[in-house]
Amino acid sequence: MVAALELYLDPDATRRIRVLWEALEVEGVQSMRSLWEQRHRPHVSLAVAPRFNPEQVAEALRGMVVAAPLGLDFQHAGQFVGRVLWLGPAPTPELLTHQRMVYERLTAAGIGLAEHYQPGRWVPHCTLSMRVPNALMAAAVRRCLEVLPLTATVVGAALTDHARDIAHPLP
């Protein structure tokens, strides 16, 4: 399992993504709804690590508004190696700058982050499914396209590690 610094979406966008999770389940694709005893909520991760020390992260981000009211415009569906399906917001300068600031503060504090979250490599995304069966990928992508475009506003942030039952809200 991994720990993540997550940005949460406004209620309407959250509802629409949860409806998409349900539609994927109907197609036979295990969505994020099914993971971690349904504690998962739609989000965009700014940073990921094998583990986080909540106090160390809070200190590194002191004085920063992690839950900046960024506007997100989800315009595309994508797939990562390993059959991970996601919706992607446009990588606006504001979003990329915000993620870079978070990344730089965490790494300056000696917090080791996943390599693919480095600025310039990070792909902003909201994961929908971790393992889409190859035979169902086309149907899953069609379901995703039915909800796009989707606009959202960031309304909250938290440090999470579901394996360790950690969910610390961040400012």
SVG drawing of the C-alpha trace seen along z (x, -y; Angstrom):
<svg xmlns="http://www.w3.org/2000/svg" viewBox="-24 -30 40 40">
<polyline fill="none" stroke="black" stroke-width="0.4" points="0.0,0.0 1.0,-3.6 0.3,-6.8 -0.9,-9.9 -1.4,-13.6 -4.9,-13.9 -6.9,-16.9 -10.7,-16.4 -13.3,-17.6 -16.5,-19.6 -19.7,-17.6 -21.0,-17.6 -17.8,-16.4 -17.4,-13.8 -21.0,-12.6 -20.4,-12.3 -17.2,-10.3 -18.9,-8.0 -21.7,-7.4 -18.9,-6.5 -17.4,-4.1 -20.9,-2.4 -21.1,-2.3 -17.7,-0.6 -18.8,2.0 -21.8,2.8 -19.3,3.3 -17.5,5.8 -14.6,3.5 -13.6,3.2 -13.6,-0.5 -12.0,-2.5 -15.4,-2.2 -14.6,1.4 -11.2,0.7 -10.4,0.1 -13.9,1.0 -15.4,-1.9 -13.4,-4.5 -11.8,-5.8 -13.1,-9.1 -12.4,-10.7 -9.3,-12.8 -6.1,-13.9 -2.9,-12.9 -0.1,-15.6 2.4,-13.3 2.8,-9.6 5.2,-7.6 5.4,-4.1 4.6,-5.7 4.3,-9.2 4.9,-10.5 1.9,-12.8 3.7,-15.1 6.7,-15.5 4.4,-16.2 2.4,-18.8 5.6,-20.5 6.9,-20.5 3.6,-22.1 3.2,-24.5 1.8,-27.9 0.8,-26.5 -2.8,-26.0 -2.7,-22.6 -6.4,-22.6 -6.0,-25.7 -9.4,-26.3 -8.0,-25.2 -10.3,-24.7 -9.9,-21.4 -11.2,-20.7 -11.2,-16.9 -10.9,-16.5 -9.6,-13.0 -9.4,-9.4 -6.1,-7.6 -4.4,-4.4 -1.2,-3.7 0.9,-0.5 -0.8,2.2 -4.3,1.4 -4.9,-1.6 -7.7,-3.7 -8.1,-7.4 -9.6,-10.7 -7.2,-13.6 -7.6,-17.3 -5.9,-19.7 -2.5,-20.4 -2.9,-24.1 0.1,-26.3 -1.7,-26.8 -2.1,-23.1 1.4,-22.3 2.9,-25.1 0.9,-24.0 2.0,-20.4 5.7,-21.6 5.5,-23.6 4.1,-20.7 6.7,-18.3 9.6,-20.8 8.5,-21.3 8.2,-17.6 11.5,-16.7 13.3,-19.6 12.1,-18.1 13.7,-14.8 10.5,-13.0 11.0,-10.4 8.4,-10.5 7.5,-8.2 9.6,-9.1 6.6,-9.5 5.4,-12.4 8.5,-14.6 7.5,-17.9 7.8,-17.4 6.9,-13.7 3.7,-14.0 0.5,-13.2 -2.4,-14.8 -5.2,-12.2 -8.1,-10.8 -7.8,-7.0 -11.0,-5.1 -9.7,-1.5 -6.4,0.2 -6.7,3.3 -9.1,3.1 -9.2,6.5 -7.8,6.1 -11.1,7.4 -13.1,4.7 -10.8,1.7 -12.7,0.4 -16.1,0.5 -14.5,-1.1 -13.1,-4.0 -16.4,-4.5 -18.0,-4.8 -15.4,-7.5 -16.1,-9.4 -19.8,-9.6 -19.0,-11.9 -16.4,-14.2 -15.9,-17.0 -16.2,-17.3 -15.3,-20.5 -14.4,-20.5 -13.0,-22.7 -10.6,-21.5 -12.5,-21.8 -10.2,-19.9 -7.0,-18.0 -5.8,-15.2 -2.8,-12.9 -4.0,-9.3 -2.7,-5.9 -5.7,-3.5 -3.6,-0.5 -2.6,-2.2 -6.1,-3.8 -4.6,-7.4 -6.6,-10.3 -5.3,-13.6 -7.1,-16.7 -4.7,-19.4 -5.4,-23.1"/>
</svg>
